[in-house]
Amino acid sequence: MDYDLRNDAYDGPILEIDKLSISFFTRLREIPAVMDFSAKIMPGEALGIVGESGCGKSTVALGVMQDLGVNGRIVGGSIKFKGRDLNTMTQEELRDIRGSQIAMIYQEPMASLNPAMRIGKQLMEVPMIHEGVSEKDAYDRALEVVTDVKLPDPARILNSFPHQLSGGQQQRIVIAMALMSKPSLLILDEPTTALDVTVEAAVVDLVKDLGKKYGTSMLFISHNLGLVLETCDRICVMYSGEAVERGSIEDVFDEMQHPYTQALFRSIPLPGADKNARPLVAIPGNFPLPHERPSGCNFGPRCDYFEAGRCDVGNIAMRPIPGNDRHESRCLRFEEIDWNAPIDVGPQTAKPEPGRVVLKMDNLKKYYEVAASALFGGKNKKVVKANETLSFEAREAETLAIVGESGCGKSTFAKVLMGLETATDGQILLDNQNIESTPIEARDTKTVADVQMVFQNPFDTLNPSMTVGRQIIRALEIFKIGNTDDDRRNRMLELLDLVKLPRAFADRMPRQLSGGQKQRVGIARAFAGGARIVVADEPVSALDVSVQAAVTDLLMEIQRNEKTTLLFISHDLSIVRYLSDRVMVMYLGHVVELGTTEQVFSPPYHPYTEALLSAVPIADTSVKKKHIVLDGDIPSAMNPPSGCPFQTRCHWKDRAGKSLCETQVPPMRILDGGHQVKCHLSDEDLANMEPVIEMPATAAE
């Protein structure tokens, strides 16, 4: 080596990627995954890479780690770490750097943890292997780092196995492991996708603080523009294997100079978007497959500013944008486009008036009995209180959003409504008929058809060995719709029209469809029997932002035409604000707030709603947000706290009266306009609450 890569005095770029090209080789062809990609990260700087699935973000990260597998190969350009080309290093040199100088945090924490090994041992391995430190020193460092990642009782955590920790705690351990040898470069690949929004906010805060403390440079890969805004100094937007725009956060967010960046921002629900007055604008067409990219600009076929004979010819290079800090765009026309022109708003629609009450829940309870030792049996039984006195109404053509963290009881209530579980107490009235005690197998065909569900993961809900058309026809047979096979086939084709899929898709297998297309098939199946109530359980969280807009608008359009009642379960408050008429906030089985979207998104809030709003990343540099990070994890429903369910994490507890909050469950209070809040705070305290999200005057108008 020319010099020691551990040398802290190095002040050049920590990472310098120059005209990088990566391909994967199959027996049939070479598939270019990344082309002409350049990026630079200075000491202590954080670079965010954003783009849709398949654009090459993770391939760049794996290229930096020199971990492309047997089929992947760097076919052009260079990756320099502290001035040395990683491509020219020996395996021994790379082994010495990986994990010590360059560390990577993956999307799924359990992929990085050994389930059979205590946390302490896994953390201690890093400095013992890379630096040869003693066991005692390694333990002391592990204790320090676990304290740094703000985990409670670090000594107990070090003695625990991974399965004994929550998802958020596991991700913090993975971050701690990455920081054990104080790396110069930390690569984070969608590190918070699997986490709740409140946990995500805490983890993002943690990453920023630790980056400052250790002086670590970061490469942050995400599809969430709001998260990148909150964590990074610079951003690189990728599309179909190429960087299409890069620059400082302020330059790219406020003065975007590429049509794809603009299209991405138009497809996400920023404050001010409204499903009726200012609907989202989905990106037309589909993402090109790597071996079917168009000539010229990859984004050309989907671009509003495409010019034939110019945009579809030759190689289009990145060009600097005058006057900005290292701001570049891969667009031939960026100087000709009026970037401040008002958006062509999608077709505006009148807000549908909610009709009569279709569904009513009254003091619904759902408890589960489990053995004290569920694995090995035991005489003592414990009760899991999944839903506690749930009461609400839902009307025809209304969208009621149900929000809260994992473990709050959202999905349990959906299972009871669907008949997959039966209620412990209370009642569910569907058109004034009690259905809470009738399991799905005992329900009549009409009731089953009336209450349908669209699931979170479109990849798991379709039968891989059955064509799309056959799966929809199967639903029609179950719902006894159509007298003949021809009737059902015609109805199936109409359902494909309804969800805006080509009729030719009837003969395709699920593996031939993208995630967004699969979710459309799921929606078609849910509406096959003329569903009156559709429970949409996180229906867009597994999809890219550009596809989310199209699927969300599709759901809204079908709802308007079919007068469906939509129960939209989500933890993404941006999309909830955009599409819901009313919002129900749940915490640990309780409804803690219920009101119209306007009521729930403006003070007074329940303290939990206030924290949820603060946690939502917003991709807008002009929005100001109050910073509230919740302490600790959501308590177990098997051992809920006494008094108010939220009291263990509430920063208003001292104002409301500590002993009152810790001993008594607050009553549900009805404020102005029927706004319901379950809280001990006084009327005066509620009236003096400040807004969490402050929008500039122009956005708020």
Stockholm file with secondary structure:
# STOCKHOLM 1.0

chainA/1-701         MDYDLRNDAYDGPILEIDKLSISFFTRLREIPAVMDFSAKIMPGEALGIVGESGCGKSTVALGVMQDLGVNGRIVGGSIKFKGRDLNTMTQEELRDIRGSQIAMIYQEPMASLNPAMRIGKQLMEVPMIHEGVSEKDAYDRALEVVTDVKLPDPARILNSFPHQLSGGQQQRIVIAMALMSKPSLLILDEPTTALDVTVEAAVVDLVKDLGKKYGTSMLFISHNLGLVLETCDRICVMYSGEAVERGSIEDVFDEMQHPYTQALFRSIPLPGADKNARPLVAIPGNFPLPHERPSGCNFGPRCDYFEAGRCDVGNIAMRPIPGNDRHESRCLRFEEIDWNAPIDVGPQTAKPEPGRVVLKMDNLKKYYEVAASALFGGKNKKVVKANETLSFEAREAETLAIVGESGCGKSTFAKVLMGLETATDGQILLDNQNIESTPIEARDTKTVADVQMVFQNPFDTLNPSMTVGRQIIRALEIFKIGNTDDDRRNRMLELLDLVKLPRAFADRMPRQLSGGQKQRVGIARAFAGGARIVVADEPVSALDVSVQAAVTDLLMEIQRNEKTTLLFISHDLSIVRYLSDRVMVMYLGHVVELGTTEQVFSPPYHPYTEALLSAVPIADTSVKKKHIVLDGDIPSAMNPPSGCPFQTRCHWKDRAGKSLCETQVPPMRILDGGHQVKCHLSDEDLANMEPVIEMPATAAE
#=GR chainA/1-701 SS CCSCTTCTTCCSCSEEEEEEEEEEECSSCEEEEEEEEEEEECTTCEEEEECCTTSSHHHHHHHHTTCCTTTEEEEEEEEEETTEEGGGCCHHHHHHHBTTTEEEECSSGGGSSCTTSCHHHHHHHHHHHHTCCCHHHHHHHHHHHHHHTTCSSHHHHHTSCGGGSCHHHHHHHHHHHHHTTCCSEEEEESTTTTSCHHHHHHHHHHHHHHHHHHTCEEEEEESCHHHHHHHCSEEEEEETTEEEEEEEHHHHHHSCCSHHHHHHHHTSCCTTCBTTTBCCCCCCSCCCCGGGCCSSCTTGGGCTTCCTTTTTSSCCCCEECTTSSSCEECCTTTTTSCTTSCCCCCCCCCCCCCCSEEEEEEEEEEEEEEESSTTTCCSCEEEEEEEEEEEEEEETTCEEEEECCTTSSHHHHHHHHHTSSCCSEEEEEETTEECTTCCGGGSCHHHHHHEEEECSCTTTSSCTTSCHHHHHHHHHHHTTCCSSHHHHHHHHHHHHHHTTCCGGGGGCCGGGSCHHHHHHHHHHHHTTTCCSEEEEESTTTTSCHHHHHHHHHHHHHHHHHHTCEEEEEESCHHHHHHHCSEEEEEETTEEEEEEEHHHHTSSSCCHHHHHHHHHSCCSCTTCEECCCCCCSCCCCTTSCCSSSTTTTTCTTHHHHCHHHHHHCCCCEEECGGGCEEECCCCHHHHHTCCCSEECCHHHHC
#=GC SS_cons         CCSCTTCTTCCSCSEEEEEEEEEEECSSCEEEEEEEEEEEECTTCEEEEECCTTSSHHHHHHHHTTCCTTTEEEEEEEEEETTEEGGGCCHHHHHHHBTTTEEEECSSGGGSSCTTSCHHHHHHHHHHHHTCCCHHHHHHHHHHHHHHTTCSSHHHHHTSCGGGSCHHHHHHHHHHHHHTTCCSEEEEESTTTTSCHHHHHHHHHHHHHHHHHHTCEEEEEESCHHHHHHHCSEEEEEETTEEEEEEEHHHHHHSCCSHHHHHHHHTSCCTTCBTTTBCCCCCCSCCCCGGGCCSSCTTGGGCTTCCTTTTTSSCCCCEECTTSSSCEECCTTTTTSCTTSCCCCCCCCCCCCCCSEEEEEEEEEEEEEEESSTTTCCSCEEEEEEEEEEEEEEETTCEEEEECCTTSSHHHHHHHHHTSSCCSEEEEEETTEECTTCCGGGSCHHHHHHEEEECSCTTTSSCTTSCHHHHHHHHHHHTTCCSSHHHHHHHHHHHHHHTTCCGGGGGCCGGGSCHHHHHHHHHHHHTTTCCSEEEEESTTTTSCHHHHHHHHHHHHHHHHHHTCEEEEEESCHHHHHHHCSEEEEEETTEEEEEEEHHHHTSSSCCHHHHHHHHHSCCSCTTCEECCCCCCSCCCCTTSCCSSSTTTTTCTTHHHHCHHHHHHCCCCEEECGGGCEEECCCCHHHHHTCCCSEECCHHHHC
//
